[in-house]
Amino acid sequence: MVAWIQENRADLPVAVITAHGNVESAVRALKLGAFDFVSKPLDLGVLRKLVGSAIRLRTAPDEKTADFAPRLLGSSAAMEQLREMIVRVARSQAPVHICGESGTGKELAARMIHESGARREGPFVPVNCGAIPTELMESELFGHKRGSFTGAVADKKGLVQSAEGGTLFLDEVADLPLHMQVKLLRLVQEKTVRPIGEPREESVDVRILSATHKDLADLVAQGLFREDLFYRINVIELRVPALRERSADIPEIAEAILTRLARRMNATAPKLSAETVQTLQAYRYPGNVRELENVLERALTLSTTGSITPEHIRLRTGVPPAAAEPPAHIGPSAAEGGAALGTQLEGIERDAIVKALEKTRYNKTAAAKLLGMSFRALRYRIKKLGIE
């Protein structure tokens, strides 16, 4: 029935009522295009909110691409497909899992889904699952009641409840420990949470979006991620392409970044020379758009002529060109072995620190803990290696 309605009345939101515990049929309906589902016994408050969301979605303009096109830059085929997919998934309440490398813009894609859907008037609450200490995670996500543990001097609303009526974005969801994955599974299936110290379940009305740069299927195979949760949050998968897969978009992205950075510095945005554009397009960008922004911010600081030339561009060494496959093995010659080895080791250390900073959203305390070093040691290495 859902498939027939989607084929013949694609503009009509469809909600599914399912028996308690029979979530598999609801997930199948969501994959076919259903708007949302509720489980028996029916909670009239939840049902009322669902109908309200459906009405808001029905009265919204059909085409939202123009609203966020300036924020999802690029006219490549990959970006056109991404924008089209965002418009489609925004019309549903189904969980969406956004995959892609670090720095590609997964959170931006999640925000666009939120702003293009029926929940756009509600809050968008991003949560970096990798940056919350394990011992605080349950309290941060689900809240707690006064006196439920030492230090709980007042009731605290969790991040899930803060997203009521809106969207909860779980970034780096693969970093959730297994015991928290069980609680998240209940949230996705039953749309209820239980704050620490609260004997009763609380109904919540949130849409779940998640993202990670890791391969969840591999983590499931390794026993590090629950298979049932994987299928619940991965009803719809959205892939954000890496920057090296759309190098034709780099001039447009670079121009927008320079304009924004120059405005922040009360300066005039410099022009990119043709040679500079070629240099930027030939690089593979392991850090994707985030790395491109760092490169351009440094270049803007160094440029004094109103034009950015290749001399202003500093790219990571040891990264193969975008158009070339990485060689099977690269080793130093006997004459330059010592210096080359030192450079390679510094490159490895630099990459590890950059990845830790990106994973923790540049929270140096969390990054130091992730790397197994002190905060002062990390700060010293960042300064020594010239990490910006």
Wavefront OBJ file of the C-alpha trace (Angstrom):
o trace
v 0.000 0.000 0.000
v 2.797 2.441 0.915
v 4.588 1.733 -2.363
v 1.376 2.314 -4.345
v 0.693 5.642 -2.588
v 4.268 6.798 -3.194
v 3.933 5.968 -6.875
v 0.508 7.552 -7.366
v 0.348 10.298 -4.682
v 3.954 11.166 -3.858
v 2.827 14.465 -2.284
v 0.724 12.669 0.358
v 2.507 11.942 3.688
v 1.874 8.376 4.896
v 2.096 7.307 8.544
v 2.084 3.675 9.667
v 0.616 2.249 12.877
v 2.394 -0.921 13.979
v 1.930 -3.412 16.792
v 4.196 -3.060 19.826
v 7.571 -4.651 19.106
v 6.847 -5.127 15.402
v 9.319 -2.487 14.284
v 10.587 -4.467 11.291
v 7.408 -3.800 9.315
v 7.618 -0.099 10.183
v 11.228 0.057 8.976
v 10.197 -1.585 5.703
v 7.439 1.011 5.300
v 9.911 3.844 5.950
v 12.265 2.469 3.314
v 9.344 2.468 0.865
v 8.713 6.143 1.590
v 6.411 6.310 4.626
v 6.558 9.624 6.489
v 6.697 8.175 10.022
v 5.300 5.426 12.241
v 3.765 5.028 15.691
v 3.501 1.872 17.803
v 0.491 0.543 19.668
v -0.794 1.314 22.228
v -1.271 4.751 20.718
v -0.181 7.821 22.636
v -2.590 10.542 21.498
v -0.035 13.247 22.208
v 2.527 11.569 19.956
v -0.122 10.993 17.287
v -1.187 14.650 17.455
v 2.408 15.806 16.948
v 2.852 13.408 14.045
v -0.239 14.747 12.289
v 0.942 18.312 12.899
v 4.309 17.525 11.297
v 2.557 15.963 8.310
v 0.381 19.062 7.848
v 3.401 21.389 8.043
v 5.222 19.263 5.501
v 2.218 19.231 3.167
v 1.957 23.031 3.229
v 5.699 23.583 2.696
v 7.043 24.435 -0.773
v 7.963 21.371 -2.780
v 11.315 22.661 -4.008
v 13.769 23.617 -1.297
v 17.014 23.280 -3.196
v 17.325 27.011 -3.865
v 17.099 27.766 -0.133
v 20.319 26.006 0.734
v 22.182 25.829 -2.576
v 24.615 28.612 -1.524
v 25.620 26.532 1.515
v 26.123 23.294 -0.418
v 28.529 24.598 -3.004
v 29.400 22.830 -6.207
v 27.744 22.102 -9.518
v 29.290 18.678 -10.066
v 27.016 15.710 -10.699
v 27.835 14.340 -7.238
v 26.633 17.524 -5.524
v 23.513 17.778 -7.668
v 22.610 14.227 -6.630
v 23.290 15.059 -2.979
v 21.014 18.108 -3.077
v 18.246 16.124 -4.758
v 18.557 13.376 -2.146
v 18.369 15.897 0.706
v 15.112 17.284 -0.682
v 13.669 13.767 -0.853
v 14.700 12.563 2.611
v 13.579 15.856 4.193
v 9.984 14.877 3.391
v 10.241 11.850 5.670
v 10.668 11.385 9.406
v 12.720 8.220 8.884
v 16.169 7.995 10.481
v 18.945 9.008 8.079
v 22.569 7.924 8.377
v 25.065 10.263 6.709
v 28.391 8.715 5.780
v 31.533 10.266 4.383
v 35.087 11.167 5.270
v 36.006 13.708 7.931
v 35.624 17.281 6.741
v 33.206 16.592 3.885
v 30.285 18.457 5.466
v 28.138 15.738 7.048
v 26.770 18.080 9.717
v 25.932 20.661 7.056
v 23.978 18.008 5.143
v 22.143 17.127 8.363
v 21.241 20.785 8.946
v 19.911 21.040 5.408
v 17.674 18.002 5.965
v 16.338 19.639 9.129
v 15.798 23.059 7.536
v 14.054 21.553 4.505
v 11.590 19.390 6.439
v 8.528 19.702 8.616
v 10.652 20.180 11.767
v 12.464 23.287 10.525
v 10.742 25.455 13.179
v 12.033 23.157 15.922
v 15.562 22.936 17.356
v 18.502 21.262 15.639
v 20.662 19.685 18.349
v 24.071 18.338 17.248
v 25.829 15.871 19.553
v 29.452 14.804 19.073
v 29.328 11.294 20.512
v 33.118 11.009 20.487
v 33.650 14.100 22.633
v 31.455 13.146 25.616
v 33.214 11.173 28.384
v 31.716 7.700 28.756
v 30.789 8.224 32.410
v 28.790 11.372 31.560
v 27.179 10.183 28.351
v 23.879 8.867 29.745
v 23.288 12.014 31.793
v 24.203 14.302 28.878
v 21.934 12.517 26.406
v 18.944 11.568 28.559
v 19.201 13.862 31.576
v 18.901 13.041 35.269
v 16.736 13.715 38.303
v 17.882 15.564 41.367
v 19.637 13.267 43.849
v 20.023 10.398 41.381
v 23.807 10.390 41.950
v 26.447 12.353 43.815
v 26.560 15.868 42.419
v 23.070 15.782 40.898
v 21.819 18.830 42.801
v 19.031 19.645 40.328
v 17.000 18.076 37.549
v 18.781 18.247 34.211
v 17.221 17.990 30.772
v 19.139 15.775 28.352
v 20.174 16.680 24.826
v 17.496 14.330 23.492
v 14.747 16.223 25.321
v 16.296 19.522 24.178
v 15.598 18.436 20.594
v 11.845 18.032 21.278
v 9.884 18.872 18.150
v 13.078 19.091 16.119
v 16.071 17.035 15.053
v 18.750 15.228 17.060
v 21.990 14.841 15.088
v 24.323 12.172 16.477
v 27.719 12.882 14.950
v 30.320 10.084 15.115
v 27.641 7.681 16.321
v 30.131 4.816 15.900
v 31.906 6.071 19.037
v 28.938 5.254 21.278
v 29.803 2.476 23.764
v 27.683 -0.668 23.549
v 25.675 0.054 26.702
v 24.619 3.412 25.239
v 23.767 1.791 21.923
v 21.102 -0.233 23.765
v 19.534 2.955 25.124
v 19.690 4.650 21.726
v 17.965 1.633 20.173
v 15.058 2.102 22.578
v 14.859 5.788 21.688
v 14.697 4.995 17.964
v 12.192 2.141 18.348
v 9.889 3.376 21.083
v 10.543 7.145 20.971
v 10.917 7.170 24.736
v 13.751 7.958 27.150
v 14.288 7.406 30.859
v 16.418 10.027 32.643
v 18.735 8.722 35.355
v 16.730 8.392 38.571
v 13.345 8.579 36.819
v 11.209 5.407 37.230
v 8.995 6.116 34.202
v 9.647 6.396 30.501
v 9.140 9.817 28.890
v 7.820 10.203 25.346
v 9.917 12.364 23.038
v 9.223 13.719 19.577
v 12.533 13.946 17.732
v 13.885 12.928 14.359
v 17.164 11.015 14.514
v 19.968 11.809 12.086
v 23.380 10.214 12.543
v 26.788 10.337 10.910
v 30.239 8.800 11.073
v 33.383 8.611 8.970
v 33.777 4.939 9.922
v 32.296 1.892 8.180
v 29.413 0.829 10.435
v 28.997 -2.489 8.607
v 32.610 -3.374 9.454
v 32.047 -2.407 13.091
v 28.963 -4.639 13.182
v 31.042 -7.541 11.835
v 33.650 -6.884 14.553
v 30.997 -6.844 17.279
v 31.663 -3.183 18.084
v 28.289 -1.881 16.903
v 24.889 -3.477 17.433
v 23.400 -4.943 14.285
v 19.818 -4.121 15.310
v 20.747 -0.474 15.927
v 22.587 -0.343 12.601
v 19.424 -1.292 10.724
v 17.288 1.151 12.743
v 19.416 4.245 12.143
v 20.390 3.285 8.590
v 16.870 3.284 7.135
v 18.079 5.871 4.608
v 21.786 6.294 3.838
v 23.154 9.564 2.497
v 26.750 9.725 1.290
v 28.622 13.027 1.152
v 31.345 12.824 -1.535
v 34.990 13.525 -0.753
v 36.455 16.733 -2.173
v 38.892 14.805 -4.402
v 35.861 13.186 -6.081
v 34.625 16.606 -7.185
v 37.753 18.656 -7.820
v 35.869 20.695 -10.436
v 33.979 22.299 -7.522
v 37.171 23.563 -5.843
v 37.314 27.023 -7.551
v 33.733 27.804 -6.507
v 34.264 26.534 -2.963
v 37.584 28.367 -2.620
v 36.059 31.657 -3.766
v 33.243 31.362 -1.231
v 35.667 30.503 1.579
v 37.942 33.450 0.752
v 34.976 35.828 0.619
v 33.806 34.681 4.050
v 37.298 34.814 5.587
v 37.990 38.261 4.115
v 34.695 39.584 5.470
v 35.654 38.332 8.915
v 39.028 40.120 8.623
v 37.484 43.315 7.173
v 39.567 42.815 4.047
v 38.983 42.445 0.324
v 38.890 38.868 -0.896
v 41.978 38.136 -3.026
v 41.816 36.467 -6.420
v 43.187 33.009 -7.156
v 45.672 32.846 -9.999
v 45.178 30.165 -12.651
v 48.308 28.370 -11.404
v 46.935 28.412 -7.856
v 43.661 26.859 -8.989
v 45.606 24.097 -10.741
v 47.665 23.511 -7.593
v 44.554 23.280 -5.432
v 42.782 20.930 -7.838
v 45.775 18.581 -8.073
v 45.794 17.878 -4.320
v 43.784 15.016 -2.775
v 42.665 16.717 0.497
v 42.641 13.965 3.148
v 40.876 16.534 5.361
v 38.453 17.526 2.595
v 36.706 20.940 2.701
v 37.907 21.599 6.245
v 41.510 21.193 5.104
v 40.927 23.424 2.061
v 39.619 26.142 4.377
v 42.730 25.904 6.577
v 44.985 26.123 3.508
v 43.161 29.200 2.220
v 43.093 30.941 5.602
v 46.873 30.667 5.806
v 47.240 31.857 2.203
v 44.976 34.841 2.854
v 47.091 35.812 5.849
v 50.319 35.663 3.821
v 49.008 37.393 0.704
v 49.637 41.141 0.470
v 49.097 41.725 -3.252
v 45.393 41.039 -3.658
v 46.163 37.752 -5.383
v 46.951 34.284 -4.053
v 49.771 32.526 -5.897
v 51.146 28.982 -5.503
v 53.848 30.370 -3.168
v 51.119 31.156 -0.617
v 49.759 27.606 -0.693
v 51.163 25.072 1.756
v 49.874 21.529 1.289
v 50.732 18.431 3.247
v 53.684 16.501 1.862
v 53.434 12.797 1.130
v 49.877 13.057 -0.222
v 49.689 11.737 -3.821
v 48.151 13.960 -6.538
v 44.401 13.756 -7.020
v 44.751 12.343 -10.524
v 47.268 9.673 -9.607
v 47.004 6.389 -7.746
v 49.281 6.183 -4.697
v 52.466 4.197 -5.397
v 52.804 0.761 -3.853
v 55.847 1.802 -1.829
v 57.810 4.981 -1.362
v 61.101 4.736 0.523
v 64.060 7.047 1.080
v 67.328 6.546 -0.770
v 70.389 5.553 1.228
v 71.852 9.058 0.999
v 68.784 10.828 2.340
v 67.497 8.089 4.622
v 67.877 9.815 7.982
v 66.318 13.134 7.005
v 63.543 11.494 4.999
v 62.680 9.137 7.857
v 62.427 12.047 10.265
v 60.137 13.871 7.861
v 57.964 10.769 7.466
v 57.685 10.310 11.241
v 56.704 13.958 11.678
v 54.096 13.507 8.951
v 52.640 10.465 10.721
v 52.538 12.329 14.053
v 50.980 15.384 12.408
v 48.267 13.284 10.748
v 47.451 11.542 14.046
v 47.094 14.872 15.882
v 45.013 16.457 13.108
v 42.672 13.449 13.032
v 42.276 13.554 16.827
v 41.506 17.283 16.714
v 38.975 16.801 13.925
v 37.352 13.897 15.756
v 36.930 15.996 18.914
v 35.966 19.181 17.022
v 39.259 20.793 18.053
v 38.680 20.215 21.762
v 42.334 19.929 22.786
v 41.574 18.358 26.163
v 39.529 15.584 24.542
v 42.106 15.186 21.748
v 44.931 14.793 24.278
v 42.964 12.083 26.074
v 42.301 10.335 22.768
v 46.016 10.425 21.889
v 47.096 9.260 25.346
v 49.161 12.358 26.161
v 48.893 15.319 28.496
v 47.271 18.581 27.443
v 50.618 20.405 27.747
v 52.365 17.789 25.605
v 49.701 18.096 22.917
v 49.928 21.889 22.961
v 53.716 21.665 22.555
v 53.455 19.211 19.623
v 50.825 21.385 17.901
v 53.129 24.405 18.138
v 56.243 22.460 17.068
v 54.552 20.881 14.043
v 52.906 24.149 13.001
v 49.386 22.738 13.077
v 46.864 25.541 12.513
l 1 2 3 4 5 6 7 8 9 10 11 12 13 14 15 16 17 18 19 20 21 22 23 24 25 26 27 28 29 30 31 32 33 34 35 36 37 38 39 40 41 42 43 44 45 46 47 48 49 50 51 52 53 54 55 56 57 58 59 60 61 62 63 64 65 66 67 68 69 70 71 72 73 74 75 76 77 78 79 80 81 82 83 84 85 86 87 88 89 90 91 92 93 94 95 96 97 98 99 100 101 102 103 104 105 106 107 108 109 110 111 112 113 114 115 116 117 118 119 120 121 122 123 124 125 126 127 128 129 130 131 132 133 134 135 136 137 138 139 140 141 142 143 144 145 146 147 148 149 150 151 152 153 154 155 156 157 158 159 160 161 162 163 164 165 166 167 168 169 170 171 172 173 174 175 176 177 178 179 180 181 182 183 184 185 186 187 188 189 190 191 192 193 194 195 196 197 198 199 200 201 202 203 204 205 206 207 208 209 210 211 212 213 214 215 216 217 218 219 220 221 222 223 224 225 226 227 228 229 230 231 232 233 234 235 236 237 238 239 240 241 242 243 244 245 246 247 248 249 250 251 252 253 254 255 256 257 258 259 260 261 262 263 264 265 266 267 268 269 270 271 272 273 274 275 276 277 278 279 280 281 282 283 284 285 286 287 288 289 290 291 292 293 294 295 296 297 298 299 300 301 302 303 304 305 306 307 308 309 310 311 312 313 314 315 316 317 318 319 320 321 322 323 324 325 326 327 328 329 330 331 332 333 334 335 336 337 338 339 340 341 342 343 344 345 346 347 348 349 350 351 352 353 354 355 356 357 358 359 360 361 362 363 364 365 366 367 368 369 370 371 372 373 374 375 376 377 378 379 380 381 382 383 384 385 386 387 388
